[in-house]
Amino acid sequence: MSTGRPHPAPRGPTGGDTDVGGNVALARTSMRNHLRAVFSDIERIRAHSPELFANDPSTVPVRRNVAVWE
């Protein structure tokens, strides 16, 4: 379930990307969990701002440059 906050990539104890130590099953599980969170966020954003998504699969979305000044 999405919390409405961005989901960062999985992090290990030192703050870097998760180190699965060659454990393929753990890597797959971590990636699946991360992607589920990302796809959940995409659906939440689509529901809130449908204009950001193409409705017709034969059209190409127009990329807009948006500058954010902080």
C-alpha positions in Angstrom: 0.0 0.0 0.0 1.4 3.4 -0.9 2.0 6.0 1.7 1.9 8.9 -0.7 5.6 9.4 -0.3 8.2 8.6 -2.9 9.8 5.2 -2.5 13.6 5.3 -2.6 15.6 2.4 -3.9 16.3 -0.2 -1.3 19.3 0.8 0.9 21.7 -1.3 2.8 23.1 -0.7 6.3 25.8 1.7 5.0 23.3 3.7 3.0 24.3 2.4 -0.4 22.3 0.2 -2.7 21.2 -3.0 -1.0 23.9 -5.6 -1.0 22.4 -9.0 -1.4 25.8 -10.7 -1.4 25.0 -12.8 -4.5 21.7 -14.0 -3.1 19.6 -14.1 -6.2 16.3 -14.9 -4.4 16.8 -11.9 -2.0 17.7 -9.6 -5.0 14.5 -10.7 -6.8 12.3 -10.2 -3.7 13.8 -6.8 -3.1 13.3 -5.7 -6.7 9.7 -7.0 -6.8 8.9 -5.1 -3.6 10.5 -1.9 -4.9 8.7 -2.2 -8.3 5.3 -2.9 -6.6 5.8 0.3 -4.6 6.8 2.2 -7.8 3.8 0.9 -9.8 1.4 1.7 -6.9 2.7 5.3 -6.9 2.3 5.5 -10.7 -1.4 4.4 -10.4 -1.9 6.9 -7.6 -0.4 9.7 -9.7 -2.5 8.6 -12.7 -5.7 8.8 -10.7 -4.7 12.3 -9.4 -3.3 13.7 -12.6 -4.6 11.8 -15.6 -3.4 14.5 -18.0 0.1 13.4 -17.4 -0.6 10.0 -19.1 -1.4 9.2 -22.7 -4.9 7.7 -23.2 -4.4 6.6 -26.8 -1.6 4.0 -27.2 -1.0 5.2 -30.8 0.0 8.7 -29.6 3.3 9.8 -28.3 3.2 11.9 -25.1 4.7 15.3 -25.2 7.6 15.8 -22.9 7.4 19.1 -21.0 10.4 20.7 -19.3 9.5 21.9 -15.8 12.0 23.9 -13.8 11.8 23.7 -10.1 13.5 26.5 -8.1 14.2 25.8 -4.5 
